[in-house]
Amino acid sequence: MSQSIKVNDLRSALELLKKIPQQYHETDIEINPDADLAGVYKLIGASGTVQRPTRKGPAMIFNNVKGYPGSRVLVGMLADRKRVAAMLESPSEELGKYMGNAVKNNIQPIVVDSSKAMCQEVVYKATDPNFDIRKILPAPRNTPIDAGPYFCEGLLLGSDPETGHADVTIHRICVQGKDELSIYFVPGRHIDQFRLKAEKEGKPLPVTINMGLDPAILIGSCFEAPTTPFGFDELSIAGGLRNEAVELVNALTINQKSIAKAEIVIEGELLPNVRCVEDQNTNTGHAMPEFPGYNGPANQSLPIFKVTAITTRKNPILQTLVGPGEEHTSLAGIPTEASIFNAVEAALPGLLKNVYAHTAGGGKYLAILQVQKKIPADQGRERQAALIAFAAYSELKQIIIVDEDVDPFDSDDVFWAMTTRYQGDISTVFIPGVRCHPLDPSQSPDFDYKISAKGITTKTIFDCSVPFHLKEHFVRAQFKKMDATPYMPEWMKNEL
């Protein structure tokens, strides 16, 4: 589609969506952020692995949040691949390649003067005796058994205390008190490594939590090693996507940067050697819904983030997501596709046609690789491509390989290939004893005694591609090529 609005922050992205039929909706009906908001959006647009019934629908703003006059909450901004494609100016099926190109052509962020910092139009300092984050920001609770209210799309920005290299990443953030948050870090994440370095010296780590952002920043931040190794600033990927640098500004109360066009910034420090139980205020035993589709257990020892200030735009929009849903898939899955495509293309040029990080795996666990075998020597390289994909994205659990005539984005077509081009005993490759993402509940000795430790899995390749020497025997029925446009209903023409 032709984009008439230049998108460089959340509000310009919303203006674009308003021009696209069925991609944006807002309501003035009062909503309680304590489980009600998520319960509504689950039925309107969450999609993905959220418990049925659900559907894929528009991004939605709730303008009347109970207990928070004047506050607005946005949910589902990235919960549709076509919506993401429109905001990034890319064909939906080419998003992975488009993102991969941005990694190669990244543009480093720049620091601007505070006069350009829209994120600092309104300031709340924690030194104010009436300061209470619970009364300022309407952090939602997705289910009644969540450990507490969560900021689900808060982008942490921190710096290596030794080198000064910056990193951004999204983590689950639970509100614990008037000026305290807990943050869960999956082991190995870069900002957590920064925290551990500072903690070793007995020092706090200054961090900003940025919310309500240009979608390019959110998606670009979700790349992981080895695509973005230690010291790689993921904000440069957003710069590559927009062909202009992301603007940063000095925070007001800590020695750190904020994203200048953010709707909301929480400034503060990760405290050294201070921990809390995630559900200390509720004792539910649960954290929040995670991308695999389950409510994870409450963590018994999480770092504490001490809030020093909140800065916002005027009439800020708090952006959140309802998980586990399609928005998780967009955030994690599109960078997964880019990482896999770049790695396989570098090693086996021309073999991989496309890759889809399937929503059933939350954008992390399951990938569909579409390959094209052109010569006899390509036989077997499709499985080599799968091995490269596992190396490019370590949290990938399962890969399904299909031929070029199979649509990797159509699950019916993929399962058709598995039904007619796959034999379980010869088309399956098992790689046991490999570490994966810890939130999969089947990766535990409790599931099977042969699993040595939590987070250890058997990675699997399902090769549903035709052996090269048999390709002529697996040609799909060919139909006459026709222009069907004159025969289509109007709504179908509008989707073209």
C-alpha positions, 0 to 999 in steps of 0.5 A: 500500500502507499503510505501517506503518513510518515510514521516515527512515533506511536501517534503517527502510527495510529493516524496511519491505522485510522486510514486503513479499514478495520485496523483501528477502534476506540471506545469511551465505555468505562473499562476496569484495567484489572482483568476486564480490559484484557478479557474484552480484547481477548474476544476482539483482537488478541488471536494467537495462542490465547485461549479460545474463543478469540479472533484477529481484530483491530488495534484498540484504545480504551479512552475511559479507564476506571480510576484513571481519569484522562488516561488511555490504554492501547492494546493490540497495536502489533496483533496483526501481521498485515497491520505491522506490514502497513506500519513498516511499509513492507509486504506482509510475507516479506517482513522477515527479509525487510527486517533482515535488511535493516539489521545490515543497514542499521543507523545508530541513535542520536541524542537531541536537546531536551527541548525536543523531548516530547516524552518530558512534557509532564514530570512526576518525581518520586521525591514528591511525598504524594508520588505513587506509580499505582495512581499515575499509570493504569498498568493492567492485570491480564487475568485475575490470578496475575501476580499484580498489575504489569507493564507488558510492553515496557522497553528497558534501556540500559548501558554496560557499566564497563563499556558504556554500550547501550541495549534495549529489551522488553521484559515483564514488569510487575508493579510492587509498590508506590515506587517499586517494580520487579523485573523478570530477566530470562537468563543471558539477556544483555541488560541483566548482564549489565545489572550483574556487573553493576551488582558485583561492584555494589552499584545500582544500574540506571535504566529507563523504561520506555512505553508507547513507541514507534512500532519499528523500535519495539520490533527492532528491540526483539532481536537476540544473539547471535544476530545482535551480539553483546554491544549491538544497539538494537535501536539502530535496527529501528533506524535502519527500518525508518532510514533515520536515527532514533532520537534519545534524550538525557533522563531527568533523574538518572544518568541514562537516556530516554526515547525522546518520542515515547509516550511514557518513560519510567526512570529509575535504578535496578538495585544491587542485592535486593530481591522480592517475591513476584506475587508478594502482594497477592500470593496467587502463585502465578506471574502472568500469561506468557507467549507459550499460552500458560500463566507462568509461576511467580518467581521467588526472587526478582530484582527490584527497580526503584522508580525515581521519576515518571515523564510523559507526553501530554495525555499519554497513551499507555501501550500494553498487550494481551498475551499470549496473543498474536502481538507476541508473535509479531514482536518475537517472530518477525525478528526471528524470521530475519535472523534465520533468513540472513544466516541461511542465505549467507551459508546457502545462497538461494536455497531458502525462499521464505521463513515464518515464525509461526504463531503457534510457537509464539514467534519463538518455538516453531518456524516454517522454512520454505526451500527450493531445491534446484539441482540434485546437490540441493538434496540434504541442504534443506536439513542443513538450513534447519541446523543453521536456523537453530544456531541463528535463533537458539530458542527455536524448538521445532522446524517444518521444512516445505517446498516452494509450492507450499505457502509457509503462512498457510497452516492448512497448506503446511499440514497438507505437505506434512500429510503427503510429503512426510514419513515419520520414521525417515523425515524426522530429525531429533536433536536431544539435550539442547537448551531452549527457552525456559517458559515451555512447561514441557521442558522439565524433568517433571514432564519426563525423567529423561529430561535432565534439567528445566529448559532442556529440550529435544529440538526436532526437524520435520522435513516435509519437502519432496526428495529432489529426484521425485519432484516431477511426481509431486506436482500439484494440480495446475489450474488455468490462470484467470483474472478473477477480479471482475467476479469478486465481491467488493470487500474482497477487491478492497483487500487486494 
